[in-house]
Amino acid sequence: MSNTNENIHHLGKVCSEYCMSASEVYNMLLSKNDGDFPLSFDTVKYMVLKDVRADKLKMIFTQEELKSIFSNINLKKIKNTQTKNFINSL
């Protein structure tokens, strides 16, 4: 878990314009509870995929957490080939 805490800052830039901290983004992705936030869970997970490299996501989340977060993703919405490959690898 300490490894996660050291790397969570990579999520900070994702929703900063919506005043969401890295820990809020992290907690929302794990809980899928977006009731207290200005953005929906689905919006945030796509923003994370767009703004955070896959290798950084692997340092923040476990493989099981990544599967849970990105399991229902629409690959047609993802333009980056490396990101598509990352999602398919889960």
ABEGO torsion letter per residue (X at the ends): XAAAAAAAAAAAAAAAAAGBBAAAAAAAAAAGBAAABABBAAAAAAAAAAABBAAAAAAABBAAAAAAAAAABBAAABABAAAAAAAAAX
